[in-house]
Amino acid sequence: MHDIRWIRENAAGFDKALNRRPLDDESKKLFSSANLLAIDERRRAAITKSEVAQARRNAASKEIGQAKAKKDEDTAQRLMAEVNELKVTLPQLEKDAKDAEERQDQNLI
């Protein structure tokens, strides 16, 4: 399996080595550093988006406790609604990150 970090740092060298292989044009395009790096960028963005949502969910959960301690029910209800929305969207964000990682792994073999 190829190392995506190495490809990030040596894209031109990777493409040069790829061009020495007896591959058809479609395969060369699929395995080019530009395509692999685009997939990697989508994967990294999906992971970041998921992590940000998880962090926000955790922070909002803490804020709910603080709001309830202050007897601020309006803020607590708003935060609970936000946490519930994040609970719904987080599985999809995590799935997107996993799918992007699987696609990258398939192309790095």
C-alpha positions as CSV (number, residue, x, y, z in Angstrom):
1,M,0.0,0.0,0.0
2,H,1.2,3.5,-0.8
3,D,1.8,6.1,1.9
4,I,-0.5,9.1,1.3
5,R,1.9,11.3,3.4
6,W,4.8,10.4,1.0
7,I,2.6,11.1,-2.0
8,R,1.7,14.5,-0.5
9,E,5.4,15.3,-0.2
10,N,6.5,13.7,-3.5
11,A,3.6,14.1,-5.9
12,A,5.8,14.6,-8.9
13,G,8.0,11.7,-8.1
14,F,5.0,9.5,-7.5
15,D,3.5,10.4,-10.9
16,K,6.9,9.9,-12.6
17,A,7.1,6.4,-11.2
18,L,3.4,5.7,-12.1
19,N,4.1,6.6,-15.7
20,R,6.8,4.0,-15.9
21,R,4.2,1.3,-15.2
22,P,2.3,-0.4,-18.1
23,L,-1.1,1.1,-17.2
24,D,-3.8,2.4,-19.5
25,D,-4.7,6.1,-19.5
26,E,-7.8,5.5,-17.3
27,S,-5.8,3.7,-14.6
28,K,-3.1,6.3,-14.7
29,K,-5.7,9.0,-14.2
30,L,-7.3,7.0,-11.3
31,F,-4.0,6.4,-9.5
32,S,-2.5,9.9,-10.2
33,S,-1.2,11.9,-7.3
34,A,-3.8,14.6,-8.2
35,N,-6.7,12.2,-7.8
36,L,-5.3,10.5,-4.7
37,L,-4.7,13.9,-3.1
38,A,-8.2,15.0,-3.9
39,I,-9.6,11.9,-2.3
40,D,-7.3,12.5,0.7
41,E,-8.5,16.1,1.0
42,R,-12.2,15.0,1.0
43,R,-11.4,12.3,3.6
44,R,-9.6,14.8,5.8
45,A,-12.4,17.4,5.5
46,A,-15.0,14.7,6.4
47,I,-13.0,13.7,9.5
48,T,-12.6,17.3,10.5
49,K,-16.4,18.0,10.1
50,S,-17.2,14.9,12.2
51,E,-14.8,15.9,14.9
52,V,-16.1,19.5,15.1
53,A,-19.6,18.2,15.4
54,Q,-18.6,15.8,18.2
55,A,-16.8,18.6,20.0
56,R,-19.8,20.8,19.7
57,R,-22.1,18.1,21.0
58,N,-19.9,17.6,24.0
59,A,-19.6,21.3,24.7
60,A,-23.4,21.8,24.4
61,S,-24.0,18.9,26.7
62,K,-21.8,20.6,29.4
63,E,-23.6,23.9,28.8
64,I,-27.0,22.1,29.3
65,G,-25.9,21.2,32.9
66,Q,-24.7,24.7,33.5
67,A,-27.9,26.2,32.2
68,K,-30.0,23.9,34.4
69,A,-27.8,24.7,37.4
70,K,-28.7,28.4,36.8
71,K,-32.3,27.5,36.2
72,D,-32.2,28.9,32.7
73,E,-34.7,26.5,31.0
74,D,-34.9,28.4,27.7
75,T,-31.1,28.0,27.2
76,A,-31.2,24.4,28.3
77,Q,-34.0,23.6,25.9
78,R,-32.3,25.3,23.0
79,L,-29.1,23.4,23.8
80,M,-30.9,20.1,24.1
81,A,-32.5,20.7,20.7
82,E,-29.0,21.4,19.3
83,V,-27.6,18.2,20.9
84,N,-30.5,16.2,19.5
85,E,-29.9,17.6,16.0
86,L,-26.2,16.7,16.3
87,K,-27.1,13.2,17.4
88,V,-29.0,12.8,14.2
89,T,-26.3,14.3,11.9
90,L,-23.3,12.7,13.5
91,P,-23.8,9.2,12.2
92,Q,-24.0,10.5,8.6
93,L,-20.8,12.6,9.1
94,E,-19.0,9.6,10.6
95,K,-20.2,7.4,7.6
96,D,-19.0,10.0,5.2
97,A,-15.6,10.0,6.8
98,K,-15.5,6.2,6.8
99,D,-16.5,6.0,3.2
100,A,-13.9,8.5,2.2
101,E,-11.2,6.5,4.0
102,E,-12.3,3.3,2.4
103,R,-12.2,4.9,-1.0
104,Q,-8.7,6.2,-0.3
105,D,-7.5,2.8,0.9
106,Q,-8.9,1.2,-2.3
107,N,-6.9,3.6,-4.5
108,L,-3.7,3.4,-2.5
109,I,-3.2,-0.4,-2.9
